[in-house]
Amino acid sequence: MKGRILRLCQKELRETIRDRRTVMTLLIMPLLLYPLLSMALNRFLLTSGARPTNVYLVGVASEREGELLRSYLDDPQSAPPDSVAKSSGGGIAEFDIRLSEDIDPVDALHANQIDLAVKIKFEDPPQVIITAFRGDGGSQNARRILVERLQWLRSNFAQHVAKMLAPDYRPPADIVVDEIGQEDELPLLATIVPLVLVLMTITGAVYPAIDLTAGERERGTMESLMASPVPRFYVLFAKYIAVVIVALLTAMINLLAMFTTLWVSGMMRFLTGDDAFPLIAVLQILGLLVLFSGFFSALLLCLTSFAKSFKEAQAYLIPVMLLALAPGMLSLMPGVELSGPLAIAPLISIVLLARDLLAGVFHPVGALAAIVSTIGYASAALAVASRLFGTDAVTRTSEQSIGSFFHRPPKVTPVPSVESAALMLSLLVPIYFVGSNGLMRFLQTFGDSVSLSATFWLNILTLLLTFGLVPLAATYLGRHRFRSTFRLQRPPLLSFVGVVLIGMGAWTLAHEAFVVAEAIGIGGLSEERIEQALGQLAAWKQVPPWLLLLTFAVAPAVIEELCFRGFLFSAFLRVMSPARTILLTAVLFGLFHVFTGNALLIERFIPTTLLGVILGWIAYRTGSVLPGMLMHLVHNGLLEMVGRYHEHFQFFGSDLDDQAHLPVMWLIGASAIALVGAGIVWASTRDTEVVHSK
């Protein structure tokens, strides 16, 4: 009997994963979703000027005013007493005083550049005029705190003078602040994750539950099931195990993708208050996932056993999914405890159990009641489902297996399919995200002990392990020919001359595209990021020019071209027109440069996509990836050299630091050079059959 149940479980699991698109949707989409959400959030925080809530920007009109205000705030007598500071969390708000010489502080406040405007009249005593923005909570709070600080300074000074004039002076009262009771505030991890667990497990269980019940009826396989002498409960139990496994896998991948994304992007502190990876919390959540998956799988199988078709099953499950969110919201409410009737309430009990465990609180009696009652509810739901499903039996099975999903195809193909390209891209996004952000975290932690040259080599290694290794592995596992997949054919020799000229002129076009994008509101660099970029350029002067070119010109030119104008170009050209292939690979090329690091660098999209269009045209005309590599190298190399030696370009009659657009003569000359290069490429390939790799 044990062997029969095991074989049934294997059969139902194979049936569940027979559709690769379903597996990709359930398991691979989270790997794409969380990095993109993290980068979008980081981009929002960067562009919105977000900063710690206890730091306020104060604008003053002169250095003298700023120095006097800073002396007031640095005076220990302006700090509130310890008892008062303790009542507000023990922290003291900080004020960043900034000199606004080009704009009046009140105008800067109106433009949302600062939180407060301060004007000081140097009278006897000085008069401090504090201006806040009406309706802005942050500005109002900053004014309140600044006024309180100045009042504490005045009060302490007055008491000091009073004691000097009257030694027997005593203040009217001493203030002592105390607290009783237990703090109800829960950590963000304990309030958000239980709700996330509900969403993860129920979404992972929905499709297999429908497919293995209502799907059997709709496909007409119920008759064959009924013909086999297998008890109906065995069949339902096998289906239940399959649904639980898929739900668990989906939830685990969502969970690990979420925590890994938060950790490598440096945003884990928003969830746990610490940058360290919460290994203990993750292990606790994995245990909770078994409870959530077991409960939801049984409930959904019970409901879908009523249904005669996919549509009917979906109609049943949509209200259930919405209702399941209500207990999940309980984790956000303080004062609700895992005791009494709530300890045995369906779903509510395990949501509260998850909240308490993640908050570091454990009630043995309530936890035991929640676990036992949840197992009981799942068993009851399975019993009902087995009676509803009919006299079911299983004889037929699918030829697919879990292992077959990862088997190499039996035949060698010239180029990848579009499906292979899509799968490669879906894996490349999370791998690149983890690799680039992991490198950033490594440098933040050990940056003082790592030389700048070593940092450059680590950049090359990261690029090689992502854009290089992932397409290479996809080509090997898919049994595609390397030469045709990566378009390594020999191009006309004269085309190399043309692409060098295009690269010499295209960098100015990329610069102008960046300026135009900024003018129409797409991206743009803040003053702080410009200062950081200039600091990097100054630091890069300590690195040998050959290493700079190797890191930012040679390595990207070779590795990125093999990926985008090699693997992806050959796959898309099978089913698309040349124009669409060029445009699609260019857009993907631009998007991956936007996804650099832990924030979306939107300002890079237009110039990089424009460069991708040029490289795609070259790849199509020449039938090879090699000329594009050379053009990419020349383009990046010139940009890096201009950045390194920009102060030496004033002999052209223009100071590059004083204007956004390049000089007109530069643009005309660069455009002419690029057009001549394009003409040479076109002429050299006019009488040559273009390799389409179809």
C-alpha angles and dihedrals in degrees: 000000000000091000092049093053091048091052090048091052091051091049094050092047090052089050090051096053097040091105109070092194089060091050090049091050096048100038109023102039092070089056088059099037103056098048090050092048091048093050091046091052092048090049090052092050091050097047094041091055090236115180137162112308093234095058117084129188115229121190124209131179100225141026091241091058091046093050092050093047091047090051089053093051095043091052107106089221090066091063116095118248116273092251092056094043090050091055090059096048100280095272127117119216116243127222122211105205113206129187113229104195098158096047135035112256091237090053089048088052091051089051089053092243093125138021098227138019116213127191121182123201109205099225131129099301103014115250116225114204112195119194122193132181114256112237095016107115094200093050092047092049091049091052092050093051094045092049090049091050092052091045091052088051092051092045095049091045091050092050090049092052091045091054091050092052096038114026092191092056115132126187116246092249143350114233119222120181121203137167136210133188131039124297111252097195111114126207115260090244091061095048102043104035098061089056090047090051090055092052095044097050099040093049091048093050099044101078099044091044091055094041095051096048116022089024091060090057094045093050091049095238095122093093093059090048092053093051095065119083096234120130111253093234090059089055094048091045091053091049089047092054090049092051092046092051094049092045091049094048092048093048093045093051090047090049097047092043091051096048094041091050092050091046100048092043092053093242097113090100090068089062104034104013091242135081093223119105106258097229095163092050091049091052090050091050092049089057091048090051090066090059094045094045093046093050098046094042092055093045094049093046089052092052097043091051086073093056126093096195144018093261093051091049091050090051089056096046102046094070090045091054091051093047090050090064092064095068089043089059089060088076087067094054120087120220097036108121135193096246141099117009092348090065091067100030112121113261092345091078096054092043090055090044090054091048094051095046093051090046090054094250122123127184107187096199095047092043093051091048091050094050096045094045092048091052089049093051091049092050092049091049091051092050091052091046093052091055092047096048095065132223093330129179136168127225105138124071142174126263089226123095136179090258092051090062088068099037118118114247114260095233131059115237127199096230137005122271122243089253090056090049091050091050091048091051093048090055094041094059098061093036091052091044093051092043097050095041092043088055090050092051091047091053092046090053101039100017094118092059096042118082122227090246091054089050089056091051090050089054090054091048092050091051091048094050093050115031091023107040100037097057090041092053091045090053093050096044092045093049094235122157109257096214096053095035094055093034095236094163119137111261128205108287093228090061089070090063090051096050091050089057091046090052091050091056104031096070091069090050090052090051092052091047088055091051092048091049090053091048092055092047101259106137120311133179125264121226090254093055091046089054090049091050092050089049090053091050090052091049092047089063087074090062121081112258092237091059091048090052092045092052101042103024116024100036097045092043094055102035100038094045092052088053103042106025091029116039099017096037093053092047096050095042089065092069106017137065117258092252094053092045091052092048096045095049089046092053092048089048090053094046094053090054088051090054093059113136123342098316136058109257094202093171090070096058102083099043093042093047090049089053089048091055091053092047091047092052090050091049092051097045095047097036089224141089094220100081090049090054090055093047091047090050094050092046095049093040093055091048092051093046092048088051093048097046100026093129090062094060096078090097087077088070098257136092105220092202094060103057140037099219123063118242115281093240090055091053094047093048094045092047091050092051091049092049092050089051092049090051091053091050091049093047094047091053099037095095095034124091108245112233108233097177093222 
